[in-house]
Amino acid sequence: MDLPEDIWYLIATHLTPEELRALIKVNRTFLHAALNARYRHVRFRSKSKKELYDFTRLQDPFIASRVRVLSLVPTCFLPYPSHTPGPGIITKFIQAAKYFIWSDNPRVIGFGTPYGVAQKFDHIFGNLKFLDEVGLFCRDTWAVSPTARTIVDSAWSSLGSNIHTLTLNMSSLALEQAVSSSLVFPKLEALTFNTYRSYLSTDADILQLLSTILLPFVTNHRPTLRLFVLFDQGINDFDFSPLLHGLGFFPFLNHIDASIALDKAAPSLWHFLGLHSNGLENLGLSHCRLVEPPSYDGPALAALKTLSLRLSVYTINFITSLQRGNSIKSLKLHSFTYQHSEVSRILDVFAGHQLRSLYIGLDLLSPPTMNLISESFPNLHTLFLRIGSFTALGANKGDSSQVLEYLFCELMGKKDYSHWQPPVFDLEVHKLSSTRCGDVLKKLFPQIRVEYFSVDCPILDLKLPW
């Protein structure tokens, strides 16, 4: 079968047409996804346990050398430590990946196997010569596995010298198996730690592991680290102050994202931000607890260019304290609880900044807000609208295509914005019928070009030239 030429451009820029045709023979799901979505990131996802992808094909150097994004997680959360794996479960896992992604950027491998498959991974890691971004997704079941350390040791010995981006998505208990206090990746520039409440450990256990393992591991990479993300998934009342206070100064750190309980950890985080006030360019704050944090009282973040805020609890005073003394170019505002009048007040705070990019939830949008955006930010290059809930819009949620048409016709069609035309318009649509929404968008914007589309979750990320 001949494939449309735009597919080569969108999903196979690192393959020749002949190579892609050969690759499609490996799994026709790839062809099906490409023809239906025409997007850059192709994801394999098993529809049932019977549709298991032959994971061992990664031992083929031709295929492995072209893997750019690979995420491996167990086909189910069971068995827990108290269960014994049934016959064939290891073989089935080795043959199947719940998520299997081909992409031209970035290069990622993630694994979360709870049981003894280390000998299989040796062959795979040896073939993945170009991986430089690694993600570990490890739960308590994985942490207590006797082979967990063997698996990661195999990965680190094969990939460690190339890794520049590392994501640790795990319970703190699993941290013991994932890294050590003496482990060093010479090229590591970006580190994300995403933790959640462990059913096998107490707050005291978590604090001890963070202090004895994560803190030394992070500080070992002081000479190279540029991005640090600390994400609190579910430990809503945990105080990360000891960890933050012990980090110290990183000479090249320019991106910090702290999604934590700021009502407890704010003083330590403000101290950490203050140490990097002259070099910090990107700051993300979307903490879990809906409690107002104290205003930032450290040195002005003079180099700050990008600020991301979840508005549910932030006051005008707090936001003002962050934006003083800098020139923010990119602003992200997202919440489902704010009134339109409050959003307008927040936008007024940034009116003096030369914004080039604005991310805002459509639930925060109204015709007056659109007017304010167009008048306050004449140099805006990219407007990113996120649609996640239509409750505030009063539209019929039963038909997503009608909802989408309502949005554009009612909210954006009441005024002529021809005097303000950002060259790129990004739209992300959640929980909508992908086909019908695509039809509506193409009707409203005939020049639409779809650049990314995920087949196993209805999300559209569209670039619309105005």
N, C-alpha and C positions, 0 to 999 in steps of 0.2 A: 504494500500500500504506500502510495506517495503521500508525504506529509506536507501541509501548508508551509511555505517558506518562513512565515512569521514565527512558527514554533521554533525553528532553528535559532532565531534571534532571541526569543524570550526565555527559552529553557535550556539551550544547549550551546551557549557561546563558547564553551570549552571543549566541544566535540565537533568533529566533522560530520556531515550528513551520513556518510558511510558508517562511522562509528556509532552514531545514534541508532541507525537502523539495526546494527548488530546488537546494540544494547537492548533495544525494544524486544528482541527475540527472547531475552532473559525473562521478561515479565510483561505480559500484554497489558497489565494494569497501567503501566507507564504510558502506553499508547492511548489507552482509554482516557486517562487523566489529561494528557496533553491535548487531545482532540476536543475534549469538553471544556477545558479551562483556558488553555493557551497562556500559561503563566510561567514564571521563572522558577518557582520552587515546587517541585513535584513531590508529593508525599504519598508513600505507600501505607495503607492502614488496613489491617485484616478485618473483614466484615464479620467473620466468625472464626472459631478455632480451626475450622476445616480449611480455611484459606491461608495456609502458612507459607510465608515467603522463604525460599531456600537461602537462608542466611549464610550457609557455607560457601556460596558463590563469591563471597568477599575474599576468599582465598585465591581467586583468580587475579593475578597482578594487573591485567588489563582493566578489570572492573574496579578493583581497589584503588588504582592510581587515579581514578576519576571521581571517587567519592569526595564530596566537599562538605556535606552535612550528613551526619549519621547519628541518630538517637535511638538507643536501645533500652527498652524497659520491659519488665516481665509482662507476659500476656494477661496476668491477673495479679491481684495483691496477695492471694493465698498461694501456697500454704504459709501459715505463720510458724514461728519457731517450734510450737508445740505439735505441729503436724509433720508427718513424714512424706516427702514427695512421692507421688505414685509412680508406677512403672512408665518410663518413657517421657516423663515431664522434662527432664534435662534435654533429651534429644529434641523434643518439640520446641523448647525455647531456643536451642541453638539453630534450629531451622527457621525460626520465626522471629521477626521483630515487629512489635506492635506499631512502632513508627519507623519508617525507613525513608529518608529524605535525600533526594539528589538536588544539588544546587551548584551554582557557580561561585557562591559567596555566602557565608564564610565557610571555613573547614572545621567541622565539629564532630566529635564523637562523645556520646554519653552512654553510660551503662548502669544498670541497676539490678544485676542478677543476684538472687539471694543464695544460690547454691553452687556446687562444685563444677564450674565450667572453665576453670583457669587454663587448662591445657588447650582448649579450643581457641581462646583469645590469643594465645601466643602466636599462632599462625596469622591471625587477622591483624594484630598490631604490627607484625613484621611487614605486611604489605602496604599498610596505610602510611606511606612515606611522607605525604604532604600535609598531614594533619597538624595544625598548630593551635587549634581551639578545642578545648576539652570540657565536657560537662559531666559531672557525677550526680546522679539522682538516687540517693541512698536512704532507705527507710530503716527502721529498727530491725526489721526482719533481715535485712542485708547486713546490718552492723554486727549481728551475733553469728553470722556465718563464719565458719573456720577458714573458708577459702577467700574471704573478702580481701584480706591483705595480699594474698597471692595474686589476685586479679589486678589490683591497682599497681602492685610492684611490677607486674608484667607490662602494664601500660606505661608506667613512668620510665622504665628502662628503655622502652622502644621510642617513646614520644617526648620524654621530658625535656630534652635539649632544644626542642622546637617550639614548645608551648608558649604562646604569648597571651592567651586568654583562658582563664579557668573559672568555671562555675561550680560551686559546691552547693547543691540543693539537697539538704539532708537534715535529719535530726542531729542534735549535737552529739548524741551517742555514736552515730555513724562516723563522726569526725575522726574518732580514734583510728578507724580502719582506712580512712581516705588519705590522710596526710599525717606527717609527723612534725614535731617542733623543729627538726633539723633539716627538713626537706627544702631544697632550693631549685627553682627553675630559672636558669640564667637569663631567659628572654621574657619572663612574665611581666606584662604591662597592665593587664586588666584582671581583677579578682572580684568575684561576686560570691557572697555567702548568704544563702537563704535557709533559715532554720525554722523549725516549728516545734510545738510542744511534743515532747517524747513521752510515751506512756510507760517507759521503763526508767525514767530519770526524773529527779526533782530539780527545783530551781538551783539548789546548791550544787548538784551534779553538773548542770549546764554551765554555771559560772566557772566551776573548776576546769571543765574541758575547754571553755573559751579562753581562760587565762593561761592554761598550761600547754595548749596545742595551737589554737587559732592565733592568739596574739603573737607568739614567737614566729609562727609561719608567716604572718603578714609582715612583721618587722624584718624578717630575713630578706624580703624583697623591697626594702627601702630604696635601694639604688635604681630600681627599674620601674616601680609601680606608678602608673599614670591614672588608673581608674580603680575606685574601690566602692563597692555596693554592699550595704548591709541591710538585708531584708528580713523583717520579722513576720513570719507566716504563722500566725495563731498564738504566739506567746504575747498576748496583748498587754500584759502587765509586767513583763520582764524588764529589768533595768540593765541596759547595756553600758552604763557609765564606766565601770572598771575597764572594759575592753577599749572604749573610745579614749579614755583618759591615758591609757598606756601606749597608744599608738605612736605619739610623737610626730615629728616632722618628716615628710617625704619630699625630697627636693623636686621631683618631677610630677607630683600629683596635681592633676587639674580637673578631675571629675569625681564628685562625691555624691552618692545617692544613699540616703538613710531613711528607710521606711520602718520606723520604730516608734515606741511610745515616748514622744518628746516631752510629755509632762514630767517624766522622770529623768530622762537622759539629756534634756536640752542643755544644761550647763556644760556637760562634758562634750557634747557635740559642738556647742558654740566655741569652746576652747579649741577643739580640733579645726574648726573652720577658720578661726582667727589665726592659727599657725600658718595657714595656707592662703591668707587673704590676698596676697600679691600674685598668686599663680592660679587660683581656683577660677575656672571658666564655666563649669557646668555644675549645677546644684539641683538635686531632686529631693523633694520632701513630700511623701505621701504616707504618713505614719498610720498605724492601725487603730490606735485609740482615739476616740472622738472627744478629746479633752484639749482645751486651749493651751498651747505652750507659751512660755514667757517670750517676750520679744528678744531678738538677737541684739546683744549689747557689745559685741566684739568689734575689732577694727573693720572699717568699710571693706566690702569685698570688691576691690577696685577692678579686678580683671573679669568679673562675672559677666558672661554673655548669654547663658541659657539658664532659665529658672522654671522648674516644674512644681506645681502646687496642686494638692487636692483640697478644695476649698471648704470642706465640711466644717472645719473648726477654726480656720485662720481668720483673724480679725484684720481690719484695715491697718491698725498700728503694727501688728506683726509683719504684714506684707511690706509696709513702708520701711520697717527696720532692715529688711533684707535688701531692698533695692536702692538704698542710699549709697551715693558715691560711685555708681557704676553706670554702664550703658548697656542695658540688656537688649539683645537682638532677637532672642527666641523665648516665647512665653507659652507655658502649657497650663491651662485652667480646666479642671474637670471636677464635677460634682453633680449629684442629683438632688441636692437639698437647698441650694441657694435660690433666692428670688432674683428676678431680672434686675431690679433696682440695685441690689447689692453687687451684682456682676458689673454694672455700669460704674459704680463707685470704685471697684478694683481696677477696671480699665482706665479710669481717670488717673489713678496713681502712676500708671505707666505711660501716660500721654506724652511725657517728655523724652521717652526712650525711642530710639529709631528702630522700632520693631520690624524685623524682616520675616518672622515666622510666628504664627499664632495657632495654637491648638486649643479648641474649645468644644465642650459637649453641646450638642444641638439642643439638649434640654435647657441650656442656659441662654439660648438664642431667641431673640425676638426682633421684629422690625426696628424698634428704637436702638437695640444693641447693634444690629447690623449697620445702622446709620452712624452710630458712635465709632465703630471700628473703621469704617471707611473714611470718616473725618479725622480721627485721631492718629491713624497710622497710614499716611499716604504712601510710604515706601514699602508697605507690606508685600512680600514676594510670594509667600505661601500661607494659605489659610487651610488648616486641617480641621475638619468637622467630624466629630465622632457621634454616631447615633447608637445609643445603647438602650434607651427606654423612651417610650412615646407617651407615657402617662401624662406628662405636663403639657403635651401638645393637643390633647383632647381628640386625637384621631382614632379611627377604627383600627385596632391592632390586629384584627382578624385577617386582614388582607394587607400584607406587607407592601405590595406594589402600590396600593391606594395610599398607604401611609407615606411612602416615599414621594409620590406625586404631590400629595398634600404639602409636604415639607417645602419642596421647591416652588410650587405654584403660590402657596400662601405666604411663606416666610420670605422667600427670595424674589418672588415675582411681582411684589407690590411697588418696587422702586427700580428705577433705571440706574444700574451701577456702572454704566458705560464709562464714566469718568474715572473709575477705580477698577483696574483690571489686573489683578495679580496673575502672572503668567502660568502659575501652577495652582491647581485647586485639588486638594486631596480629600477624599471622602472615605471614611471607614464605616461600614454598615454591619451591625451585629444582629444576629437572631432574625434574619430576614430570608425570604425566599430568593435564592440567588438568581435563578433564571428570570423570574418576573421582574425583580428589581433591576436587573441588567437591561431588560426590555424598556422599562420606564426611563432609565437613565439615557439610553440611546435615543429615545423619543425626545426627551427634553434637551439633550445635548448631542446632536447628530455627529459631532466630531470626536466623540468619546473614544478613548483607547484604553483598554484594560491592560494594566501592566502586572498585576498580581492578583491571584485568586486562589483560595485554599478550598479544595474540594470536600474535605471532611469536616469543615466548620464554615458556615455561611458568612464569610467576611469578604468584603470588597475593599480594595485599596486602589483607588482610581485616580489618575491624573487627567484633569480636564483642562485643556487650553482654552482660555477665555477669549 
